Amino acid sequence: MLTADRDQDATGAEAIPAGLQVAVLIPCYNEEQAIGAVIADFRTVLPRATIYVYDNNSSDRSIDVARAAGAVVRRETHQGKGNVVRRMFTDVDADIYVLVDGDATYDAPSACAMIGHLLAERLDMVVAVRVERDQVGYRRGHRAGNRMLTRFVANVFGKTFTDMLSGYRVFSRRFVKSFPGLSGGFEIETELTVHALELGLPVAEWRTPYYARPAGSESKLNTWRDGLRILWTVIRLYRSERPLQFFGGVGLLLAIVSVGIAIPVFITYFQQGTVPRLPTALLSTGLILVAVLSVACGLILSTVTRGRRELKRLAYLAQRAPAEERRRS
């Protein structure tokens, strides 16, 4: 269940138990200007954490800068943030995972507060809600697109987050190891959100400062291209996670069209006793048959979806919560 937003306070790393393994995961693509500062900032606030940088075919000196800063550097050759996140979730073994972009726009000290909140409330994901500190930090088109997509997801999947596309999140181990990760690009944040909503996982939001990129650093997000890809991901997830509603809606629409074009045919038949517009009658019959088949497909796929959701839930339950890990260690 989504908890209320809270303002971020300065919370030290001493609030995080010493026996807890924390991994900071940083996807990186051509972030030479920013990646060193990101690593240094998280090293300061989370000195016991292991910082991983997964390079995604950078053409600049991002790898060299990350290694010089002391991060564990690995490579993912399949292009796209979603592919990188899936690889990180597969490779890295930890109790708590901090996922953050490598562009130095997110506030590193907030990680301690977010981890503390996740542990105190026994949550599985805490999402950073971006609070702008620079006017140029969050482009107007990105802000408007985020709001539209967030509302759309709320209408489709129920109550959701206020900053669905935030790239700064803290996860429990059981969230990470039960997340299938099928997206390839920037739509990965949408898939993370829907995964939490579908399984009814305990999640929360945490307000954090959001800054402008450093000089010489450019955003890799294209407002229209990636916005359309994210919207398509929402529709695809709606089709796969809500098949009865999706195919039932398609069937209802086809049935309405079928009845609409059949009414004149019936009127003519009752008045004249003939069916002069045979193609129209055949079209109406075909549409109603497709409508019935669509609803039937929705019913069948709904059963399949329930089975998949149960398997994901079992994978989630197979992992212990961070508090349980501490008590057993």
C-alpha contacts under 8 A as a table, 3 or more apart, distances in Angstrom:
res1	aa1	res2	aa2	distance
1	M	200	G	6.53
1	M	201	L	6.53
1	M	202	P	4.99
1	M	203	V	6.13
1	M	204	A	7.86
2	L	159	K	7.83
2	L	160	T	7.40
2	L	161	F	7.72
2	L	202	P	6.62
2	L	203	V	5.31
2	L	204	A	5.22
2	L	205	E	7.77
3	T	203	V	6.77
3	T	204	A	4.94
3	T	205	E	7.09
4	A	204	A	6.95
4	A	205	E	7.10
5	D	204	A	7.10
5	D	205	E	5.27
5	D	206	W	5.68
5	D	207	R	6.79
6	R	205	E	7.20
6	R	206	W	5.45
6	R	207	R	6.09
7	D	206	W	6.40
7	D	207	R	5.07
7	D	208	T	7.31
8	Q	110	S	6.51
8	Q	113	A	6.80
8	Q	206	W	6.48
8	Q	207	R	5.57
8	Q	208	T	5.89
9	D	110	S	7.56
9	D	113	A	6.95
10	A	109	P	6.94
10	A	110	S	7.24
10	A	113	A	7.19
11	T	15	A	7.27
11	T	109	P	7.43
11	T	110	S	7.59
11	T	112	C	5.83
11	T	113	A	5.38
12	G	15	A	6.03
12	G	45	V	7.10
12	G	109	P	7.92
12	G	112	C	6.18
12	G	113	A	7.76
13	A	16	I	5.60
13	A	45	V	6.04
13	A	46	L	5.91
13	A	47	P	7.83
13	A	112	C	5.72
14	E	17	P	7.14
15	A	112	C	7.47
15	A	116	G	6.54
16	I	20	L	7.34
16	I	112	C	7.38
16	I	115	I	7.39
16	I	116	G	6.49
17	P	20	L	5.68
19	G	326	R	6.75
19	G	329	S	7.51
20	L	95	D	6.21
20	L	96	I	7.47
20	L	322	P	7.77
20	L	325	E	7.98
20	L	326	R	6.85
21	Q	49	A	6.79
21	Q	94	A	5.14
21	Q	95	D	5.10
21	Q	96	I	6.35
22	V	48	R	7.47
22	V	49	A	4.82
22	V	50	T	6.49
22	V	94	A	5.88
22	V	95	D	6.03
22	V	96	I	4.76
22	V	97	Y	5.89
22	V	98	V	7.48
23	A	49	A	5.54
23	A	50	T	4.97
23	A	51	I	5.90
23	A	52	Y	7.16
23	A	92	V	7.67
23	A	94	A	6.07
23	A	95	D	7.87
23	A	96	I	6.30
23	A	97	Y	4.94
23	A	98	V	6.13
24	V	42	F	7.87
24	V	49	A	6.76
24	V	50	T	6.19
24	V	51	I	4.65
24	V	52	Y	5.97
24	V	97	Y	5.97
24	V	98	V	4.63
24	V	99	L	6.09
24	V	100	V	7.51
25	L	51	I	6.30
25	L	52	Y	5.08
25	L	53	V	6.26
25	L	54	Y	7.70
25	L	88	M	7.10
25	L	97	Y	7.01
25	L	98	V	5.89
25	L	99	L	4.83
25	L	100	V	6.38
26	I	51	I	7.67
26	I	52	Y	6.10
26	I	53	V	4.83
26	I	54	Y	6.35
26	I	99	L	6.20
26	I	100	V	5.42
26	I	101	D	5.63
26	I	102	G	5.70
27	P	53	V	5.99
27	P	54	Y	5.13
27	P	55	D	6.35
27	P	56	N	7.33
27	P	81	K	6.86
27	P	84	V	6.35
27	P	85	V	7.09
27	P	100	V	7.44
27	P	101	D	6.01
27	P	102	G	6.29
28	C	31	E	6.23
28	C	35	I	7.69
28	C	53	V	6.55
28	C	54	Y	5.89
28	C	55	D	4.78
28	C	56	N	5.97
28	C	58	S	7.53
28	C	62	S	7.56
28	C	101	D	7.29
28	C	102	G	5.69
29	Y	55	D	5.98
29	Y	56	N	5.23
29	Y	57	N	6.59
29	Y	58	S	4.95
29	Y	62	S	7.53
30	N	58	S	4.76
30	N	59	S	6.28
30	N	60	D	5.68
30	N	61	R	7.61
30	N	62	S	5.99
31	E	34	A	5.43
31	E	35	I	5.55
31	E	58	S	7.97
31	E	60	D	7.77
31	E	62	S	5.64
31	E	102	G	6.51
31	E	103	D	6.33
31	E	217	S	6.76
32	E	35	I	5.85
32	E	36	G	7.44
32	E	60	D	6.37
32	E	61	R	5.53
32	E	62	S	4.28
32	E	63	I	7.99
32	E	65	V	6.63
32	E	217	S	7.96
33	Q	36	G	7.38
33	Q	62	S	7.99
33	Q	214	P	6.88
33	Q	215	A	7.59
33	Q	216	G	6.56
33	Q	217	S	5.99
34	A	37	A	5.58
34	A	38	V	6.40
34	A	102	G	6.58
34	A	103	D	5.32
34	A	104	A	5.57
34	A	213	R	7.87
34	A	214	P	6.47
34	A	217	S	7.12
35	I	38	V	5.08
35	I	39	I	6.26
35	I	62	S	6.86
35	I	65	V	7.11
35	I	66	A	6.34
35	I	102	G	5.30
35	I	103	D	6.49
35	I	104	A	7.03
36	G	39	I	5.31
36	G	40	A	6.21
36	G	65	V	5.89
36	G	66	A	5.83
36	G	69	A	5.83
37	A	40	A	5.06
37	A	41	D	6.03
37	A	104	A	6.83
38	V	41	D	5.22
38	V	42	F	6.31
38	V	102	G	6.29
38	V	103	D	7.40
38	V	104	A	5.43
38	V	108	A	7.66
39	I	42	F	5.36
39	I	43	R	5.98
39	I	51	I	7.20
39	I	66	A	7.37
39	I	69	A	6.50
39	I	70	G	7.77
39	I	71	A	6.94
40	A	43	R	5.02
40	A	44	T	6.24
40	A	69	A	6.78
41	D	44	T	5.23
41	D	45	V	6.56
41	D	108	A	5.91
41	D	109	P	7.86
42	F	45	V	5.22
42	F	46	L	5.60
42	F	47	P	7.55
42	F	51	I	7.96
42	F	108	A	5.56
42	F	109	P	7.54
43	R	46	L	5.25
43	R	47	P	4.97
43	R	48	R	7.93
43	R	49	A	7.36
43	R	51	I	7.69
44	T	47	P	5.66
45	V	108	A	6.93
45	V	109	P	5.80
45	V	111	A	7.82
45	V	112	C	7.15
46	L	49	A	5.42
46	L	112	C	7.43
50	T	71	A	7.57
50	T	72	V	7.62
51	I	71	A	5.22
51	I	72	V	6.13
52	Y	71	A	5.66
52	Y	72	V	4.74
52	Y	73	V	5.95
52	Y	74	R	7.52
53	V	66	A	7.03
53	V	71	A	6.36
53	V	72	V	6.08
53	V	73	V	4.84
53	V	74	R	6.30
54	Y	73	V	5.88
54	Y	74	R	4.81
54	Y	75	R	5.15
54	Y	76	E	6.42
54	Y	84	V	6.82
54	Y	88	M	7.42
55	D	58	S	6.39
55	D	62	S	7.67
55	D	63	I	6.79
55	D	73	V	7.21
55	D	74	R	6.22
55	D	75	R	4.74
55	D	76	E	6.11
56	N	75	R	6.15
56	N	76	E	5.22
56	N	77	T	5.85
56	N	78	H	7.23
56	N	79	Q	6.14
56	N	80	G	7.36
56	N	81	K	7.95
56	N	84	V	7.01
57	N	75	R	7.47
57	N	76	E	7.24
57	N	77	T	5.99
57	N	79	Q	7.21
58	S	61	R	7.60
58	S	62	S	6.65
58	S	63	I	7.76
59	S	62	S	7.98
61	R	64	D	5.38
61	R	65	V	6.20
62	S	65	V	5.22
62	S	66	A	6.06
63	I	66	A	5.16
63	I	67	R	6.17
63	I	73	V	6.95
64	D	67	R	5.24
64	D	68	A	6.11
65	V	68	A	5.12
65	V	69	A	6.20
66	A	69	A	5.10
66	A	70	G	6.60
66	A	71	A	5.70
66	A	72	V	7.92
66	A	73	V	6.86
67	R	70	G	5.21
67	R	71	A	5.42
67	R	72	V	6.83
67	R	73	V	6.34
68	A	71	A	7.60
76	E	79	Q	7.51
76	E	83	N	7.56
76	E	84	V	5.98
76	E	87	R	7.22
78	H	83	N	6.25
78	H	84	V	7.61
79	Q	83	N	6.76
79	Q	84	V	7.79
79	Q	184	G	7.72
79	Q	185	G	7.89
80	G	83	N	5.44
80	G	84	V	6.57
80	G	184	G	5.36
80	G	185	G	4.38
80	G	186	F	7.13
81	K	84	V	5.03
81	K	85	V	6.19
81	K	184	G	6.35
81	K	185	G	4.72
81	K	186	F	5.69
81	K	188	I	7.21
82	G	85	V	5.18
82	G	86	R	6.15
82	G	181	G	7.27
82	G	182	L	7.56
82	G	183	S	5.17
82	G	184	G	4.05
82	G	185	G	4.49
82	G	186	F	6.25
82	G	187	E	7.08
82	G	188	I	5.03
83	N	86	R	5.20
83	N	87	R	6.25
83	N	183	S	7.00
83	N	184	G	4.90
83	N	185	G	6.86
84	V	87	R	5.14
84	V	88	M	6.20
85	V	88	M	5.05
85	V	89	F	6.08
85	V	181	G	7.79
85	V	188	I	7.91
86	R	89	F	5.21
86	R	90	T	6.19
86	R	180	P	7.96
86	R	181	G	5.47
86	R	182	L	7.80
87	R	90	T	5.07
87	R	91	D	6.11
88	M	91	D	5.25
88	M	92	V	5.78
89	F	92	V	5.86
89	F	176	V	6.02
89	F	177	K	6.99
90	T	177	K	7.57
94	A	97	Y	6.76
94	A	173	R	6.64
95	D	172	S	6.34
95	D	173	R	5.15
95	D	322	P	6.05
95	D	325	E	7.72
96	I	115	I	7.73
96	I	170	V	7.15
96	I	171	F	5.90
96	I	172	S	5.04
96	I	173	R	5.91
96	I	322	P	7.33
97	Y	170	V	5.63
97	Y	171	F	5.06
97	Y	172	S	6.38
97	Y	173	R	7.11
97	Y	176	V	7.96
98	V	111	A	7.41
98	V	168	Y	7.49
98	V	169	R	5.92
98	V	170	V	4.51
98	V	171	F	6.47
99	L	167	G	7.12
99	L	168	Y	5.61
99	L	169	R	5.24
99	L	170	V	6.21
99	L	171	F	7.93
100	V	106	Y	7.46
100	V	167	G	5.71
100	V	168	Y	4.49
100	V	169	R	6.63
101	D	104	A	7.33
101	D	105	T	7.89
101	D	106	Y	7.63
101	D	167	G	5.96
101	D	168	Y	6.79
103	D	106	Y	7.86
103	D	213	R	6.25
103	D	214	P	7.71
103	D	217	S	7.46
104	A	107	D	7.83
104	A	211	Y	7.62
104	A	213	R	6.25
104	A	214	P	7.12
105	T	137	G	7.48
105	T	210	Y	5.60
105	T	211	Y	4.58
105	T	212	A	5.70
105	T	213	R	5.62
106	Y	168	Y	7.04
106	Y	208	T	7.63
106	Y	209	P	6.69
106	Y	210	Y	5.28
106	Y	211	Y	6.47
107	D	110	S	5.73
107	D	111	A	7.68
107	D	208	T	6.48
107	D	209	P	5.77
107	D	210	Y	6.56
107	D	211	Y	7.86
108	A	111	A	5.68
109	P	112	C	6.06
109	P	113	A	7.56
110	S	113	A	5.30
110	S	114	M	6.17
110	S	208	T	6.30
111	A	114	M	5.03
111	A	115	I	6.03
111	A	170	V	7.65
112	C	115	I	5.21
112	C	116	G	6.04
113	A	116	G	5.02
113	A	117	H	6.08
114	M	117	H	5.12
114	M	118	L	6.16
114	M	126	V	6.34
114	M	170	V	6.74
114	M	206	W	6.68
115	I	118	L	5.03
115	I	119	L	6.22
115	I	126	V	7.91
115	I	170	V	6.58
116	G	119	L	5.22
116	G	120	A	5.99
117	H	120	A	5.10
117	H	121	E	5.97
117	H	123	L	7.83
117	H	126	V	7.91
118	L	121	E	5.53
118	L	122	R	5.61
118	L	123	L	4.76
118	L	124	D	6.79
118	L	125	M	6.95
118	L	126	V	6.46
118	L	170	V	7.76
118	L	172	S	7.93
119	L	122	R	5.00
119	L	123	L	6.60
119	L	322	P	6.81
119	L	323	A	6.69
120	A	123	L	7.93
122	R	202	P	7.63
122	R	321	A	7.22
122	R	322	P	7.65
122	R	323	A	7.26
123	L	126	V	7.35
123	L	172	S	7.34
123	L	201	L	7.72
123	L	202	P	4.98
123	L	203	V	5.43
123	L	204	A	7.43
124	D	171	F	5.47
124	D	172	S	4.82
124	D	173	R	7.91
124	D	174	R	7.25
124	D	175	F	5.84
124	D	201	L	6.58
124	D	202	P	5.77
124	D	203	V	5.76
125	M	169	R	6.89
125	M	170	V	5.53
125	M	171	F	4.52
125	M	172	S	6.48
125	M	175	F	7.39
125	M	202	P	7.16
125	M	203	V	4.85
125	M	204	A	6.54
126	V	169	R	5.68
126	V	170	V	5.16
126	V	171	F	6.68
126	V	203	V	5.75
126	V	204	A	4.86
126	V	205	E	5.30
126	V	206	W	6.72
127	V	163	D	7.89
127	V	166	S	6.96
127	V	168	Y	6.39
127	V	169	R	4.62
127	V	170	V	6.65
127	V	203	V	7.94
127	V	204	A	6.39
127	V	205	E	4.68
127	V	206	W	6.13
128	A	163	D	7.68
128	A	166	S	6.42
128	A	167	G	7.87
128	A	168	Y	5.51
128	A	169	R	5.93
128	A	205	E	5.80
128	A	206	W	4.93
128	A	207	R	5.70
128	A	208	T	5.89
129	V	162	T	7.18
129	V	163	D	5.51
129	V	166	S	6.78
129	V	205	E	6.29
129	V	206	W	5.70
129	V	207	R	4.60
129	V	208	T	5.89
130	R	163	D	7.19
130	R	166	S	7.21
130	R	207	R	6.23
130	R	208	T	5.50
130	R	209	P	5.92
130	R	210	Y	5.31
131	V	207	R	6.56
131	V	208	T	5.80
131	V	209	P	4.81
131	V	210	Y	5.36
132	E	135	Q	6.89
132	E	137	G	6.48
132	E	138	Y	7.04
132	E	209	P	5.94
132	E	210	Y	4.69
132	E	211	Y	6.25
133	R	137	G	7.27
133	R	209	P	6.11
133	R	210	Y	5.63
133	R	211	Y	5.37
133	R	212	A	7.76
134	D	137	G	5.13
134	D	138	Y	7.96
134	D	210	Y	7.44
134	D	211	Y	5.51
134	D	212	A	5.76
135	Q	138	Y	7.03
135	Q	212	A	7.76
136	V	139	R	6.32
136	V	212	A	5.86
137	G	210	Y	6.75
137	G	211	Y	5.14
137	G	212	A	3.74
137	G	213	R	6.69
138	Y	142	H	6.84
138	Y	143	R	6.60
138	Y	212	A	7.32
139	R	142	H	5.31
139	R	143	R	6.25
140	R	143	R	5.06
140	R	144	A	6.19
141	G	144	A	5.24
141	G	145	G	6.07
141	G	223	T	6.46
142	H	145	G	5.11
142	H	146	N	5.99
142	H	223	T	6.06
143	R	146	N	5.16
143	R	147	R	6.36
144	A	147	R	5.23
144	A	148	M	6.29
145	G	148	M	5.14
145	G	149	L	6.10
145	G	223	T	7.70
145	G	227	G	6.81
146	N	149	L	5.30
146	N	150	T	5.95
146	N	163	D	6.99
146	N	164	M	6.97
146	N	165	L	6.41
147	R	150	T	5.11
147	R	151	R	6.19
147	R	162	T	7.73
147	R	163	D	7.62
148	M	151	R	5.29
148	M	152	F	6.19
149	L	152	F	4.94
149	L	153	V	6.13
149	L	164	M	7.94
149	L	231	L	6.92
150	T	153	V	5.24
150	T	154	A	6.17
150	T	160	T	7.24
150	T	161	F	6.99
150	T	162	T	6.73
150	T	163	D	7.09
150	T	164	M	5.78
151	R	154	A	4.95
151	R	155	N	6.23
152	F	155	N	5.16
152	F	156	V	6.27
153	V	156	V	5.02
153	V	157	F	5.69
153	V	158	G	7.19
153	V	160	T	7.06
153	V	234	V	6.97
154	A	157	F	5.43
154	A	158	G	4.61
154	A	159	K	5.11
154	A	160	T	5.23
155	N	158	G	5.65
155	N	159	K	7.74
156	V	238	Y	7.06
157	F	160	T	7.61
157	F	194	V	7.51
157	F	197	L	7.06
157	F	198	E	7.71
157	F	238	Y	7.91
158	G	197	L	7.92
160	T	164	M	7.66
160	T	193	T	7.82
160	T	197	L	7.43
161	F	164	M	5.37
161	F	193	T	7.96
161	F	205	E	7.40
163	D	166	S	5.71
164	M	189	E	6.91
164	M	190	T	6.69
164	M	193	T	6.81
165	L	189	E	5.43
165	L	190	T	6.60
166	S	169	R	7.47
166	S	189	E	7.04
167	G	189	E	6.96
171	F	175	F	6.26
171	F	176	V	6.66
172	S	175	F	5.40
172	S	176	V	6.57
172	S	321	A	6.99
172	S	322	P	6.72
173	R	176	V	5.21
173	R	177	K	6.08
173	R	319	Q	6.98
173	R	320	R	7.69
173	R	321	A	7.24
173	R	322	P	7.39
174	R	177	K	5.35
174	R	178	S	6.10
174	R	316	Y	5.27
174	R	317	L	7.18
174	R	318	A	7.59
174	R	319	Q	4.86
174	R	320	R	6.51
174	R	321	A	6.68
175	F	178	S	5.41
175	F	179	F	6.14
175	F	316	Y	6.48
176	V	179	F	5.35
177	K	315	A	7.50
177	K	316	Y	7.06
177	K	319	Q	7.74
178	S	312	K	6.10
178	S	313	R	7.66
178	S	315	A	5.31
178	S	316	Y	4.91
179	F	192	L	7.66
179	F	195	H	7.04
179	F	312	K	7.78
181	G	188	I	7.44
181	G	191	E	7.34
181	G	192	L	7.91
182	L	191	E	8.00
183	S	187	E	6.34
183	S	188	I	5.42
183	S	191	E	7.12
184	G	187	E	7.31
184	G	188	I	6.97
185	G	188	I	6.15
186	F	189	E	6.74
186	F	221	L	7.62
186	F	226	D	6.70
186	F	230	I	7.27
187	E	190	T	5.34
187	E	191	E	6.64
187	E	226	D	7.51
187	E	229	R	6.73
187	E	230	I	4.76
187	E	233	T	6.66
188	I	191	E	5.06
188	I	192	L	6.22
189	E	192	L	5.07
189	E	193	T	6.27
190	T	193	T	5.14
190	T	194	V	6.22
190	T	230	I	7.01
190	T	233	T	7.55
190	T	234	V	7.17
191	E	194	V	5.12
191	E	195	H	6.02
191	E	233	T	7.78
191	E	237	L	7.97
192	L	195	H	5.20
192	L	196	A	6.52
193	T	196	A	5.36
193	T	197	L	6.37
194	V	197	L	4.97
194	V	198	E	5.87
194	V	237	L	7.93
195	H	198	E	5.26
195	H	199	L	6.33
196	A	199	L	5.53
196	A	200	G	5.91
196	A	201	L	5.14
196	A	202	P	7.79
196	A	203	V	7.50
197	L	200	G	5.00
197	L	201	L	6.55
198	E	201	L	7.90
198	E	241	E	7.83
198	E	309	R	7.84
199	L	309	R	7.26
199	L	312	K	7.98
199	L	313	R	6.64
213	R	217	S	6.13
213	R	218	E	7.37
214	P	217	S	5.68
221	L	226	D	6.58
222	N	225	R	5.52
222	N	226	D	5.44
222	N	227	G	7.47
223	T	226	D	5.84
223	T	227	G	5.59
224	W	227	G	4.98
224	W	228	L	6.03
225	R	228	L	5.39
225	R	229	R	6.36
226	D	229	R	4.87
226	D	230	I	6.06
227	G	230	I	5.11
227	G	231	L	6.18
228	L	231	L	4.97
228	L	232	W	6.07
229	R	232	W	5.06
229	R	233	T	6.16
230	I	233	T	4.95
230	I	234	V	6.34
231	L	234	V	5.11
231	L	235	I	6.39
232	W	235	I	5.07
232	W	236	R	6.03
233	T	236	R	4.97
233	T	237	L	5.99
234	V	237	L	5.12
234	V	238	Y	6.04
235	I	238	Y	4.96
235	I	239	R	6.18
236	R	239	R	5.07
236	R	240	S	6.26
237	L	240	S	5.05
237	L	241	E	5.67
237	L	242	R	7.76
238	Y	241	E	5.23
238	Y	242	R	5.19
238	Y	243	P	7.07
238	Y	246	F	7.01
239	R	242	R	5.53
239	R	243	P	5.00
239	R	246	F	5.60
239	R	247	F	7.67
240	S	243	P	5.61
240	S	305	T	7.07
241	E	302	S	7.95
241	E	305	T	6.25
242	R	245	Q	5.58
242	R	246	F	6.16
242	R	302	S	7.04
242	R	305	T	7.94
243	P	246	F	4.97
243	P	247	F	5.81
243	P	248	G	7.74
243	P	298	G	5.03
243	P	299	L	7.55
243	P	301	L	5.97
243	P	302	S	5.53
243	P	305	T	7.76
244	L	247	F	5.47
244	L	248	G	5.35
244	L	295	V	7.02
244	L	297	C	7.83
244	L	298	G	4.04
244	L	299	L	5.59
244	L	301	L	7.21
244	L	302	S	5.69
245	Q	248	G	5.01
245	Q	249	G	5.79
245	Q	298	G	7.29
246	F	249	G	5.25
246	F	250	V	6.41
246	F	298	G	7.24
247	F	250	V	4.92
247	F	251	G	6.02
247	F	294	S	5.36
247	F	295	V	5.69
247	F	297	C	6.99
247	F	298	G	5.05
248	G	251	G	4.98
248	G	252	L	6.07
248	G	294	S	6.51
248	G	295	V	4.78
248	G	298	G	6.18
249	G	252	L	5.06
249	G	253	L	6.19
250	V	253	L	5.18
250	V	254	L	6.26
250	V	291	A	7.14
250	V	294	S	6.86
250	V	295	V	7.97
251	G	254	L	5.15
251	G	255	A	6.08
251	G	290	V	7.22
251	G	291	A	3.92
251	G	292	V	6.42
251	G	293	L	7.73
251	G	294	S	5.26
251	G	295	V	5.69
252	L	255	A	5.04
252	L	256	I	6.21
252	L	291	A	6.64
253	L	256	I	5.22
253	L	257	V	6.36
253	L	291	A	7.89
254	L	257	V	5.12
254	L	258	S	6.05
254	L	287	L	5.94
254	L	288	I	6.64
254	L	290	V	7.51
254	L	291	A	5.49
255	A	258	S	4.96
255	A	259	V	6.14
255	A	287	L	6.69
255	A	288	I	5.31
255	A	291	A	5.75
256	I	259	V	5.23
256	I	260	G	6.05
257	V	260	G	4.99
257	V	261	I	6.34
257	V	284	S	7.87
257	V	287	L	7.71
258	S	261	I	5.52
258	S	262	A	6.08
258	S	283	L	7.61
258	S	284	S	4.55
258	S	285	T	7.17
258	S	287	L	5.58
258	S	288	I	5.90
259	V	262	A	4.97
259	V	263	I	6.16
259	V	284	S	6.98
260	G	263	I	5.69
261	I	264	P	6.53
261	I	265	V	7.46
261	I	280	T	7.07
261	I	284	S	6.44
262	A	265	V	5.17
262	A	266	F	6.35
262	A	280	T	7.24
262	A	281	A	6.33
262	A	284	S	5.84
263	I	266	F	5.22
263	I	267	I	6.22
264	P	267	I	5.02
264	P	268	T	6.15
265	V	268	T	5.25
265	V	269	Y	6.19
265	V	275	V	6.60
265	V	277	R	6.81
265	V	280	T	7.55
265	V	281	A	6.70
266	F	269	Y	4.95
266	F	270	F	6.16
267	I	270	F	5.31
267	I	271	Q	6.19
268	T	271	Q	5.13
268	T	272	Q	5.81
268	T	273	G	7.25
268	T	274	T	7.01
268	T	275	V	6.87
269	Y	272	Q	5.35
269	Y	273	G	4.54
269	Y	274	T	4.91
269	Y	275	V	5.56
270	F	273	G	5.53
270	F	274	T	7.90
275	V	278	L	6.08
277	R	280	T	5.51
277	R	281	A	6.53
278	L	281	A	5.03
278	L	282	L	6.20
279	P	282	L	5.05
279	P	283	L	6.09
280	T	283	L	5.03
280	T	284	S	6.16
281	A	284	S	5.14
281	A	285	T	6.22
282	L	285	T	5.06
282	L	286	G	6.11
283	L	286	G	5.07
283	L	287	L	6.14
284	S	287	L	5.19
284	S	288	I	6.32
285	T	288	I	5.33
285	T	289	L	6.31
286	G	289	L	5.16
286	G	290	V	6.25
287	L	290	V	5.11
287	L	291	A	6.10
288	I	291	A	4.90
288	I	292	V	6.28
289	L	292	V	5.18
289	L	293	L	6.27
290	V	293	L	4.98
290	V	294	S	6.04
291	A	294	S	5.07
291	A	295	V	6.39
292	V	295	V	5.28
292	V	296	A	6.21
293	L	296	A	4.95
293	L	297	C	6.10
294	S	297	C	5.11
294	S	298	G	6.24
295	V	298	G	4.97
295	V	299	L	6.33
296	A	299	L	5.14
296	A	300	I	6.35
297	C	300	I	5.16
297	C	301	L	5.98
298	G	301	L	5.21
298	G	302	S	5.88
299	L	302	S	5.15
299	L	303	T	6.71
300	I	303	T	5.44
300	I	304	V	6.62
301	L	304	V	4.87
301	L	305	T	5.96
302	S	305	T	5.04
302	S	306	R	6.20
303	T	306	R	5.16
303	T	307	G	6.45
304	V	307	G	5.15
304	V	308	R	6.37
305	T	308	R	5.04
305	T	309	R	6.10
306	R	309	R	5.06
306	R	310	E	6.19
307	G	310	E	5.10
307	G	311	L	6.39
308	R	311	L	5.10
308	R	312	K	6.32
309	R	312	K	5.10
309	R	313	R	6.09
310	E	313	R	4.96
310	E	314	L	6.17
311	L	314	L	5.05
311	L	315	A	6.24
312	K	315	A	5.03
312	K	316	Y	6.15
313	R	316	Y	4.96
313	R	317	L	6.15
314	L	317	L	5.01
314	L	318	A	6.15
315	A	318	A	5.19
315	A	319	Q	7.26
316	Y	319	Q	5.89
317	L	320	R	7.15
320	R	324	E	5.96
320	R	325	E	6.44
321	A	324	E	5.26
321	A	325	E	6.44
322	P	325	E	5.00
322	P	326	R	6.39
323	A	326	R	5.21
323	A	327	R	6.41
324	E	327	R	5.17
324	E	328	R	6.28
325	E	328	R	5.36
325	E	329	S	6.22
326	R	329	S	5.25
